[in-house]
Amino acid sequence: MSRLLVLKFGGHALANPARVRIAARRIAAWRRRGVRIVAVASAPAGLTDRLLASAARVTSPAAHRELDRLLATGEDRSTALLALALSAIGVPARSLRGAEAGLQASGAFGSGNVTEVDVSPLLSLLEQGIVPIVAGFQASRIDGETITFGRGGSDLTAVVLASALRADQCHLIKDVDGVHTHDPRQAPQALRIPSLSHDDLLNFARSGARVVHAGAAQHARNTAIELRVYSFRAPLDGTGTRIGAAA
């Protein structure tokens, strides 16, 4: 069977229509190599903050049902746009909310924890030659309510799906070209780290580094999923940082 990659596109990679089209071309290029793709989309950069600001204008935006439903629309928007961009270049694609992709979670609004993944909807689409585009950051509770995972939660969606699908790798495509010794957005002299163990990545995440969601780093470690972190500006498979790669 051909390789399977989960590609997670961060908010900067989907910040505007031009970048959405670039993301679509990246997916199409992988498919030309014979690779099966499941994509995970974040909300466009800045949209989550704008939605929170809108909520603040009408109430105190504490975590509750309506706020989670509002915030989840950012990822819904990205998945639909990316699916449209793929269709425009002849690649069949289908946008899916977290629940439609088989993700179930528990917990309080704003801080959900994935409890179950039914990958059959994704496998069905892949068998038909359709690229599933999954909304990150969100799932459904057993009571049917939409629940979100907190900031950076699309990383968690991608890693959980990669594990459940037994993907060959999970690529986290971001606005930085990998994991660095310091935050490159604040320290231009920071050095990119070519490779890390899962334990090292988890320590980075727990110490406050925001490149990879801490829950995603933990799940990748627990399930031994190989990760790659690189910039949306990078060539097809990037250079970036490899995490958990076989020696």
C-alpha positions, 0 to 999 in steps of 0.5 A: 500500500502507498505511503500515508502522510498526515499534513497539518497546515497551521494558521499562517500557511492558510492566512490568505487565499494565495497561501491556501492555493499554495497548500493545495499545490503541496497536497497535489504534489505529494499525490503525484508522488503516489502518497495518500494524504489526510490534511488537517487545517487550522483557522487562518492566522489571526481569526481566532483572536478576532472571534474572541474579540467579537465574543468579548463585545457581547459578553465575558468570553469564558469557556462555554458551549457557545464560545466553542461553537464560535471558535470552531468556525475558524477551522471549518472555514479553512477546511472548506477553502482548502477543499475548494482550492484542491477541487479547482486544480483537479484534486477531489477533496472533502472538508470534514468537521472533527466529529465528521472525521470520527473524533470524539472527546470528553472534558470541559469546553475549551479543554477537550481530551480525545477519547476515541477515533473512528477512522472509517470515514477517512479510510472510505474517502481515501479508498475513493481517491478523495483527500479528506481535509479535517478541521483541527482543534475540535471534536464532538462529545458523547452528548453531541456537543462541539468541544475544542482543545485549546490553543494549538489544538490542531497539532493534537488533531493531526497527531491523533489522526496519524496514530489512528491511521498508522500513518508513515509520518505526520508533518506539522507545517508552520510559520517557522522552519523547525524547532529551534534553540530559542523562539526564532520570532524573538531571537533571530540568532536561534539555531534550528535543531535538525532532529529530536527525540520524542522526549526532547520535544515533550520537554521543549513543549512543557517548558513553554516552547510553543512550536508544538502543542504539548498534548500533541508532543505527548501523544506522539511520544506515547504512540511513536509517531514520527513528526516533521516540523517545517515552514509553509515556505519550505520545499515539498517535504521541507528540511525542518526538524525530524522528531522520533525518526529511526536512526 
